[in-house]
Amino acid sequence: MSDLVCVKTFSGRLEAEIAKGMLEAHGIKAMVAADDAGGFRPELAFSFGVRLLVLEGNAEQALSLLAASEDGALAPFDISDED
């Protein structure tokens, strides 16, 4: 069984959940972990951040996808005015 590894730490749950969705859309199972009392105390997450976890075997691909999304290389659709 593979271990979970943290591929990125976010300052808030929303950013982490969006990144999780992007990874899952590319076939990588991911989970969000935060020490925020199950979402009832989001201010607690500021201490350690919100972690995005994947299986160790998927970490390299996940890191590549996260980097590409930050560079804008993974735009979901073209929003230009050209037809």
C-alpha positions in Angstrom: 0.0 0.0 0.0 1.3 3.5 -0.9 1.7 6.2 1.6 0.0 9.6 1.3 2.3 12.6 0.6 1.7 16.3 0.7 2.2 17.9 -2.7 1.2 21.4 -1.7 0.1 23.4 1.2 -2.5 26.2 0.8 -3.6 29.0 3.0 -7.3 28.1 2.7 -9.6 25.2 2.1 -11.2 26.6 -1.0 -7.9 26.8 -2.9 -7.0 23.3 -1.8 -10.4 21.9 -2.9 -10.1 23.5 -6.3 -6.7 22.0 -6.8 -8.0 18.6 -5.6 -10.8 18.8 -8.2 -8.3 19.6 -10.9 -6.1 16.6 -10.0 -9.1 14.3 -9.8 -10.2 15.5 -13.3 -6.9 14.2 -14.5 -7.3 10.8 -12.8 -5.3 11.4 -9.7 -7.1 10.6 -6.4 -6.4 13.3 -3.8 -7.6 14.5 -0.4 -7.5 17.7 1.5 -6.3 17.7 5.1 -6.6 20.6 7.5 -6.6 21.0 11.3 -9.7 23.2 11.3 -12.1 21.2 13.5 -13.9 19.8 10.5 -14.4 23.2 8.9 -16.0 24.7 12.0 -12.9 26.7 12.9 -11.2 27.7 9.6 -8.9 30.1 11.5 -7.1 27.1 12.9 -5.8 26.2 9.4 -3.7 29.4 9.3 -1.3 27.7 11.7 -0.3 24.8 9.5 -2.2 25.5 6.3 -4.4 23.1 4.3 -2.6 20.2 2.8 -3.3 18.5 -0.5 -2.4 14.8 -0.3 -1.9 12.2 -3.0 -0.6 8.7 -3.1 3.2 8.6 -3.2 3.2 7.0 -6.7 1.1 9.9 -8.1 3.1 12.7 -6.5 5.4 13.5 -9.4 2.4 13.7 -11.9 0.4 15.8 -9.4 3.3 18.2 -8.9 3.6 18.6 -12.7 -0.1 19.3 -13.0 -0.1 21.8 -10.2 2.8 23.6 -11.7 1.2 23.7 -15.1 -2.0 25.1 -13.6 -0.1 27.9 -11.9 1.6 28.8 -15.2 -1.8 28.9 -16.9 -0.9 26.0 -19.2 -4.0 24.0 -18.1 -6.7 26.5 -19.1 -10.0 24.5 -19.2 -11.2 26.4 -22.3 -10.3 29.3 -24.5 -12.1 32.4 -23.5 -10.9 34.6 -26.3 -13.3 36.5 -28.5 -12.1 34.7 -31.7 -14.6 32.3 -33.4 
